[in-house]
Amino acid sequence: MTQKATRGERPLTWPGDPETVTTADIDFEALAHVLANTCRRGGCCRQYHSVAAHAVVVSEEIEALDGLAEEDRRTLALHALLADAPLAWLGSAAAGSQRAADRIGRLATMVEAAVREASGLDAALDEEQADLLRLVTRMAAAAESRDLMEGTPGGAGVAFLPLKRRIRSIPPEKAAQTWLARFRALAAGREAPRRAANDMSAGAPGSEGRLSPTQVRGAGGKGADDAAAS
């Protein structure tokens, strides 16, 4: 792990070697900045859209779902916010071989477990929850294509109904603040992370309309599992 002070504040513990990551290494403020400085889809968009901003959108849409108990919505929303955390340790480069892919998968699992424990989440999602999160993520990706990327990228497979909300580009610093503020709100009341992040506050973008889990699942259609999710 690497520590670096920012603007005279406490040193941040930046993501380091994924082979040795532990719960004690997880610094959520540093994670917010890494995800905010990472562009979605490898930068293949006319307007910058960060992984952090994408995570906030998906998390908010999950929390706004009807038909789920409040605690279930908040738990799933926190999972959604943290879903791309392994990118901070592993990057987004494609594996060049099956052996490399297996290694990346193993390391991603290790990072996910450490991040979950540090955030106070008890366990990984069950199959039904994972399917719901995957569908909302793909609907967010469809909205990104509509609003920021001039349509669906080639080879995207089955088209998903996009979210009703408009996706807007926000600067990395704002995205980091919004992600961290949302993390704090969702993690409140859970087991406190070992390393609490410094105060960074920002209003999160609002959500337009509510969907039920049934409506969300219906948006994918037959063959949805083969659609691109990036």
N, C-alpha and C positions, 0 to 999 in steps of 0.2 A: 504494500500500500504506500501511496505517496501523499505527503502532506504539503500544502501550500497555502500561505496566508493570502487573503483577498481584502483589499481596501482597509487594512489595519484591523480586520476582524479576526476571529479565531481561525487557525489553519483548517482547511478542509482536507478530509481524507479521500483522495480521489481513487476511483476503481483501479486496481492493480492486477496482479496475477490471478486469473480465475482458478488456477490449480490449488491455491492456498486460501481462497476467500472464506471468511468466517462471519458469523453474526456481528462480532465486534468490529469488523472492517466496514460495515455498512454505514455510510454517512449520507443521509437523505438529501441534505442540501447540495452536496457534491453531485449526487445522482441526478437531482433536478437540473443542474447546470449542464451535465453531460447530455442528457436527453433533449434539453432545449437547444443545444448546439449541434444536434444531429438532425439532418433533414430527412424527411420521409422519402421513401422510394429512391434512395441514393441520389437525391437532388434532381430527379427527373420531373421538374415542375417549374412553371414560370414564376410563381410566387413561393417564397420560402414557407415551408410548413414543417414544424419540428415534430419529432417523436413525442416530446412532452405535451405539446398542444393537442396532438392526436389522442394521447392517453386521457387527457382531461375531457375531451369531447365524448369518448366512449364511456368513461366513468360517469359523467353526468347523465348520459342517456340511460345507462343501466340503473342509476339511482332513481330516475324518473319513471321507470316501468310500473304499471299497475299490475296487480295480481300477485305480488310478492310481499311477504312480511317486511316491515321496515328494517329489521336487523339483517335479514337476508339480502335486501337491496344494498344496504351499506357495505356488507361484507363483500358481495360480488363487485360493487363499485370500486372497492379498494383493490381487489384482485385485478380489475381492469386497469386501474391506474398504474399498477406495478408490472403489468404483463410484459412490457418491453424492457424491463430492467437488465436482462442479460446482455443487451446491446452495449451497455456501458462498459462491460468487461470484454466482450467478444467481438464487437464491431458487427458490420453487416455484410462483410465479404462472403461470397458463396464458397462452399467447400469444394476443393478440387478433386476429391476422391471419396470413396465410400468410407475409407479409414478416417479421413479428416472429418467427414460428416458425423461419424459415430463419436469422435472426440468432442466435437462442438456440442453435440446433443448431451453428452455426459457432463460437460462443463456447464452448460446452460441449466441443467437440472440442479447442479450444485449451487449455482448462483441463485436460482429461484428459491431454493430451500432456505438459504441464508437470508435473503431479502424478506421472505415470508415471516420467518422467525423474528427478525429485527422489527418488523412492522406490527407484530402482535397477532398475525393470522395463524390459526391453529393447524390448518392442513390444506393440501391442494384441493382444487375444485373436483366435484364428482362429475360424471359424464354429462348429465343433463345441464348442470351449470356451465360446464366448459362449452357445450354446444350453443347455449344462449349467448355467452360472451363472444364466441366466434362469429355468430350471425350479426350481432350488433357491430362488431369490429368491421365486418365486411360491408355493412350498410354505411358505416363512417367512411370507409375507403371509396365507396361509390359516390358519396357526397363530395369527397376530395376531388375525384375525377371530374365531377360536374362543375365544381366551383374554382378549382386551382390548376387543373391539369388538362383542360381542353378535351374532355371526354375520356372514355375508357381506354386504357393502354392496350396495345396489341397483345393478344394471347391471354387476356384476362379471364376467359372462360365464361361461365354463366354470369349474367348480369344480375346484380342485387338492387332492390329498391333502395334508393339513397335516403338518408335521413332528411327530414323536412328542414332542419336548421341549415343555415348557410355557414360554410366554413370560410373563415377569414384568416389571412396571414397576420401573425403577431410577432414582434421582435423576440429574439432569444431570451433577453433579460426578463421581459414580461411573461414569457412562457414558463421560465423557471420559477418565478414568483407565484404564478397561478397554480402550477403543479404542486409546489411545496405547500401552499395554503390549503389546497384540496387534500393533500396527504394528511396534514395536521387535523383537518376537520373530520376525515373518515377514520383516522387512527385514534382519535380521542376516546378515552375510556378503555382502550385495550391495554395490554401489557406494554409499558413504556419501552420504546427502543433504547438500547444501551447508550447510544449517542444521540441526544436530542439535537435537532437542527436549530440554528439561530433564527430569530424572528425575521420573516419575510412575508409581507402581506400583500394580497392583490385580490381584486374582485374577479370571480370566475365568470366567464361568459354565460349568459342565460340560456335556457333550453326552451325550444318552441315545440309544444305539443307533447302528449304522452302516448306511449305505445304499451300494450300488454305483451307479456311473453309469447302468447299465442299469435298475436299480430306480427311480432318480430320473426317468429319461426316461419310464418307463412310467407315472409318476404323473400326467402331464399329460393324456394321452388325445388323441383326435382333436379338432382345433380349438383346441389349447392356445395356439397363437400369437396367438389373438384375445382371450385372457383378459386381464383388467386386471392390471397388474404393480405398481401403486403401493402 
